[in-house]
Amino acid sequence: MNRTAQITDLIEKKFPDAECELNHKNVFELLIAVMLSAQTTDLAVNKVTENLFKNYQTLEDYQKADVVAIEEVIRRIGLYRNKAKNIKNCVNSLVDNFDSKVPKEIENLISLSGVGRKTANVVRAVGFDIPAIPVDTHVERIAKRLGLASENDSVLTVEKKLAKKLPKEKWNKLHHCFIFFGRYHCTSRRPHCDQCELTSYCNYYAKINKKKTK
C-alpha cells in the first residue's frame, strides 16, 4: 500500500459514515444550500434553509419573491445580502437557460451566479453522483498538512493533485471523509494531534515538534 493509500485508508476508517451535512430534498435545494455555505458553517446554513425551503419550494417561488424577503430569511448567516442576490440571479438563469433544471456539466454550473468550482463539484458529487473532488477549506488544509499537496498550491492545483492520487471511484466518498477529518479532528487552530494516527505523515505535526525541540 503506497503512502496516499495508507493515509486515505486511515481517514476513511476514522469517519466511515462521512456524508454531506447540508439538509436538502433535491438537487436544486442542494445547490442553494451549498451557495449559502460560503464562509458559513453547515449548521448555520441548515438553520436558515429550514424556513427558506419551507417558504420557497419552486423556482417560480424564488422568482416572485423580493430579494429583501429572501434576505430576511437568511440574514443570520454571513454575506446574506450578496447571497440573496445570487439566489435570485441563479434561479433566473436556471429558468432562462437550463429549462428550470440544475445542469450537470461543470461549465454550466459555474456559469450560474454565486456558483464557483467548489460548489459545482459538490452538486456534481452529491446531487448527481458524478465523481468530483470539491476542495473546501477542510480538504485543502488536510491535503497540505498530509503532504498530498504543497503549501503554496492553489485550490485548483490541490484538486488536480488529489484527482491524480486518489482512485476516481472513491473521490466522492473520500472528499466527505477529508471534510469530516478536518472539521472534527484535524481542525485549523487546535488539531487533535495527541489522538491522531496520521502524525507520521503530517507536515504540520513535524513542524510544531521541530519548534518544541529548539
Backbone torsions as a table, in degrees:
resi	resn	phi	psi	omega
1	MET	NA	126.1	-178.9
2	ASN	-77.5	175.7	-173.8
3	ARG	-59.1	-47.3	-179.4
4	THR	-61.6	-43.3	179.6
5	ALA	-63.4	-37.8	177.9
6	GLN	-63.8	-42.9	-179.8
7	ILE	-64.2	-51.1	-177.0
8	THR	-66.4	-32.9	178.2
9	ASP	-63.7	-43.4	179.6
10	LEU	-66.8	-41.4	179.8
11	ILE	-66.2	-41.6	-179.9
12	GLU	-66.0	-36.8	178.1
13	LYS	-69.2	-31.3	-179.4
14	LYS	-73.5	-35.7	-179.7
15	PHE	-130.1	67.8	-176.1
16	PRO	-67.1	-22.6	-176.5
17	ASP	-103.8	17.3	-179.2
18	ALA	-59.8	135.2	179.5
19	GLU	-157.3	172.9	178.5
20	CYS	-61.8	130.1	-177.9
21	GLU	-101.7	5.5	175.8
22	LEU	-85.0	124.4	-179.6
23	ASN	-71.2	132.2	177.6
24	HIS	-164.1	153.3	179.6
25	LYS	-109.5	-12.7	-179.2
26	ASN	-156.6	176.6	-175.5
27	VAL	-65.9	-36.3	178.9
28	PHE	-63.9	-45.4	178.0
29	GLU	-63.4	-36.9	176.2
30	LEU	-60.9	-46.1	178.7
31	LEU	-56.8	-47.8	179.7
32	ILE	-62.7	-44.3	-178.5
33	ALA	-62.3	-42.6	-179.8
34	VAL	-67.7	-38.6	175.6
35	MET	-58.8	-40.6	-178.8
36	LEU	-72.8	-20.0	-172.7
37	SER	-79.3	-6.4	179.6
38	ALA	-59.6	123.7	179.7
39	GLN	56.3	30.4	-179.4
40	THR	-145.7	148.1	179.5
41	THR	-75.4	153.2	176.6
42	ASP	-60.4	-35.2	179.5
43	LEU	-61.5	-44.1	179.4
44	ALA	-65.7	-39.2	178.8
45	VAL	-63.5	-44.1	-178.8
46	ASN	-61.6	-31.6	179.5
47	LYS	-67.6	-39.8	-178.4
48	VAL	-83.1	-31.5	-179.1
49	THR	-72.6	-18.4	176.8
50	GLU	-57.2	-45.9	177.9
51	ASN	-82.1	-36.1	-178.9
52	LEU	-59.2	-48.4	-177.8
53	PHE	-73.6	-19.7	175.9
54	LYS	-77.4	-39.2	-177.7
55	ASN	-79.7	-33.3	-176.3
56	TYR	-126.3	102.9	-173.4
57	GLN	-105.3	-14.1	179.4
58	THR	-131.7	164.5	176.5
59	LEU	-61.2	-34.9	179.4
60	GLU	-64.1	-35.4	177.5
61	ASP	-60.2	-42.9	-180.0
62	TYR	-69.1	-37.6	-179.8
63	GLN	-64.6	-38.6	-179.6
64	LYS	-74.1	-25.2	-174.9
65	ALA	-73.3	143.5	172.1
66	ASP	-75.4	142.9	-177.5
67	VAL	-59.3	-31.3	179.1
68	VAL	-66.0	-35.2	178.7
69	ALA	-65.6	-39.8	177.2
70	ILE	-67.5	-39.6	177.3
71	GLU	-56.2	-42.5	-177.4
72	GLU	-62.0	-35.9	-178.3
73	VAL	-73.2	-33.2	-173.8
74	ILE	-109.0	12.7	-171.3
75	ARG	-65.9	-13.2	-179.9
76	ARG	-78.5	-8.6	179.1
77	ILE	-106.9	159.2	-177.7
78	GLY	-64.5	148.3	176.5
79	LEU	59.6	31.7	-171.2
80	TYR	-64.3	-33.3	-179.9
81	ARG	-65.6	-48.0	180.0
82	ASN	-64.6	-38.0	179.8
83	LYS	-67.4	-36.5	178.0
84	ALA	-64.2	-41.9	177.6
85	LYS	-63.7	-41.8	179.7
86	ASN	-63.0	-39.5	178.8
87	ILE	-60.7	-47.0	179.4
88	LYS	-59.6	-48.2	-178.1
89	ASN	-66.5	-38.0	178.8
90	CYS	-63.3	-46.6	179.7
91	VAL	-60.7	-43.8	179.0
92	ASN	-60.2	-39.8	178.4
93	SER	-66.2	-40.5	178.4
94	LEU	-61.5	-42.4	-179.8
95	VAL	-68.8	-46.4	-173.7
96	ASP	-76.6	-35.2	-170.0
97	ASN	-113.4	-18.5	-173.1
98	PHE	-130.6	28.6	174.5
99	ASP	55.6	34.7	177.6
100	SER	63.4	24.5	178.6
101	LYS	-123.6	147.4	176.5
102	VAL	-73.9	122.5	-179.0
103	PRO	-73.5	157.1	179.0
104	LYS	-93.2	-27.2	-174.2
105	GLU	-73.3	135.7	-176.2
106	ILE	-63.5	-35.1	179.1
107	GLU	-63.5	-39.4	178.5
108	ASN	-72.4	-38.4	179.4
109	LEU	-63.1	-46.4	-177.3
110	ILE	-74.2	-6.5	173.7
111	SER	-79.3	-13.1	-179.0
112	LEU	-79.4	144.4	179.8
113	SER	-60.8	129.8	177.4
114	GLY	81.8	6.2	-177.8
115	VAL	-112.5	113.2	175.3
116	GLY	-100.1	-173.7	-175.8
117	ARG	-64.0	-39.4	-179.8
118	LYS	-63.0	-47.6	179.4
119	THR	-60.1	-44.1	179.1
120	ALA	-60.1	-42.6	-179.7
121	ASN	-67.8	-35.1	176.3
122	VAL	-63.7	-45.3	179.7
123	VAL	-61.6	-41.6	179.5
124	ARG	-65.8	-44.8	-176.5
125	ALA	-71.5	-50.0	-174.3
126	VAL	-84.3	-42.6	-175.4
127	GLY	-79.6	-35.5	-175.1
128	PHE	-118.1	-1.2	-179.1
129	ASP	56.5	37.0	175.0
130	ILE	-94.7	131.2	-179.5
131	PRO	-55.0	123.8	-179.2
132	ALA	-156.3	158.3	177.6
133	ILE	-125.8	88.9	176.3
134	PRO	-70.2	125.9	-178.4
135	VAL	-105.7	99.4	173.0
136	ASP	-96.4	-171.5	-177.1
137	THR	-62.4	-34.5	-179.8
138	HIS	-68.9	-48.7	-179.5
139	VAL	-61.8	-42.8	179.2
140	GLU	-61.7	-46.2	-178.9
141	ARG	-61.8	-45.9	-177.9
142	ILE	-65.1	-44.6	-179.4
143	ALA	-58.9	-40.6	-177.9
144	LYS	-76.6	-40.2	179.7
145	ARG	-65.1	-35.3	-176.9
146	LEU	-94.5	9.1	174.0
147	GLY	74.5	18.5	176.0
148	LEU	-84.6	-11.5	174.7
149	ALA	-149.9	163.8	-179.0
150	SER	-89.6	155.3	-174.0
151	GLU	-56.8	-37.5	-176.1
152	ASN	-94.6	8.1	179.6
153	ASP	-65.7	142.4	172.6
154	SER	-72.3	167.1	178.5
155	VAL	-60.1	-40.7	179.6
156	LEU	-65.0	-39.3	178.5
157	THR	-66.0	-39.4	176.1
158	VAL	-59.4	-45.9	179.3
159	GLU	-58.9	-45.9	-177.9
160	LYS	-65.6	-39.2	179.3
161	LYS	-67.3	-42.3	178.3
162	LEU	-64.9	-37.7	179.3
163	ALA	-62.3	-33.0	178.9
164	LYS	-76.2	-34.8	-172.7
165	LYS	-89.9	-28.4	-176.2
166	LEU	-97.4	142.9	177.6
167	PRO	-64.6	130.1	-173.0
168	LYS	-56.8	-35.7	-177.9
169	GLU	-68.8	-9.8	-179.6
170	LYS	-115.9	5.4	-179.5
171	TRP	-53.2	-50.8	-174.3
172	ASN	-64.2	-41.0	179.0
173	LYS	-69.1	-45.7	-175.0
174	LEU	-68.9	-31.0	179.3
175	HIS	-65.6	-34.8	174.9
176	HIS	-68.4	-40.1	178.4
177	CYS	-62.1	-41.6	177.7
178	PHE	-63.0	-41.7	179.3
179	ILE	-62.4	-47.5	179.7
180	PHE	-62.6	-40.8	179.6
181	PHE	-61.3	-41.5	179.6
182	GLY	-76.2	-33.1	-176.9
183	ARG	-78.3	-36.4	-172.5
184	TYR	-115.4	-6.8	-177.1
185	HIS	-133.2	-64.9	-178.6
186	CYS	-92.1	67.3	-175.5
187	THR	-72.5	166.0	-174.1
188	SER	-64.0	-50.3	-172.8
189	ARG	-95.5	-39.7	-176.7
190	ARG	-130.6	69.5	179.0
191	PRO	-64.9	150.1	-177.0
192	HIS	-86.9	63.3	-176.1
193	CYS	-62.4	-32.5	-177.6
194	ASP	-70.5	-13.5	179.7
195	GLN	-117.5	20.8	-171.2
196	CYS	-106.9	137.8	179.0
197	GLU	-92.3	0.9	-175.9
198	LEU	-111.0	14.1	-176.8
199	THR	-60.9	-29.3	-179.0
200	SER	-70.6	-15.7	178.3
201	TYR	-101.1	-6.5	-163.3
202	CYS	-95.8	120.0	176.9
203	ASN	-67.2	-37.1	179.3
204	TYR	-62.6	-45.6	-179.7
205	TYR	-64.3	-40.3	178.1
206	ALA	-63.5	-37.9	-178.2
207	LYS	-68.1	-46.0	-178.5
208	ILE	-69.6	-32.2	176.7
209	ASN	-70.7	-33.0	177.3
210	LYS	-65.0	-38.9	177.8
211	LYS	-65.7	-38.4	-178.8
212	LYS	-66.4	-32.1	-177.3
213	THR	-83.1	-9.2	179.6
214	LYS	-77.5	NA	NA
